[in-house]
Amino acid sequence: MTAERTWHKSSYSSGATGSSCVEVSLTQDALVRDTKNASGAVLAFSASAWRALINSL
């Protein structure tokens, strides 16, 4: 499910060892994962839920 998607790393990622960072894949929905654990758990949002989240920030 997540292997064939394009992932985008946060522009706020410093790249420093131990830093926290997320990646987002926006296709028909929005998937969010931990950069350091790409094969781990993924949060899934519908397109409308993702828009509502981003608009609330």
C-alpha positions as CSV (number, residue, x, y, z in Angstrom):
1,M,0.0,0.0,0.0
2,T,2.7,2.6,0.9
3,A,5.6,1.3,-1.2
4,E,4.3,2.7,-4.5
5,R,3.5,6.1,-3.2
6,T,5.6,9.3,-3.4
7,W,6.6,10.6,0.1
8,H,7.5,14.2,0.9
9,K,9.6,15.0,4.0
10,S,8.7,18.0,6.2
11,S,10.6,21.1,5.2
12,Y,11.2,21.7,8.9
13,S,13.3,18.6,9.2
14,S,16.8,19.5,10.3
15,G,18.3,16.2,9.4
16,A,20.1,16.0,12.7
17,T,20.5,12.7,14.4
18,G,17.6,12.0,16.6
19,S,15.4,14.8,15.2
20,S,11.7,14.2,14.8
21,C,10.3,14.3,11.3
22,V,7.3,13.1,9.4
23,E,6.6,12.3,5.7
24,V,3.3,12.8,3.9
25,S,2.0,11.1,0.8
26,L,-0.9,12.8,-0.9
27,T,-2.6,10.8,-3.5
28,Q,-6.4,10.2,-3.2
29,D,-6.0,10.4,0.6
30,A,-3.2,11.6,3.0
31,L,-0.9,9.1,4.7
32,V,1.6,10.3,7.4
33,R,4.5,8.3,8.7
34,D,7.6,8.6,10.8
35,T,10.7,9.3,8.6
36,K,12.9,7.1,10.8
37,N,10.5,4.2,10.6
38,A,9.2,4.1,7.1
39,S,7.9,0.5,7.4
40,G,6.1,1.2,10.6
41,A,2.6,2.5,11.4
42,V,0.9,5.0,9.0
43,L,-1.8,7.4,9.9
44,A,-4.5,7.7,7.1
45,F,-6.7,10.7,6.5
46,S,-9.4,11.2,4.0
47,A,-8.8,14.1,1.7
48,S,-11.5,16.2,3.4
49,A,-10.2,15.3,6.9
50,W,-6.6,16.3,5.8
51,R,-7.9,19.6,4.4
52,A,-9.7,20.3,7.7
53,L,-6.6,19.5,9.7
54,I,-4.3,21.7,7.6
55,N,-6.8,24.6,7.6
56,S,-7.1,24.4,11.4
57,L,-3.3,24.9,11.8
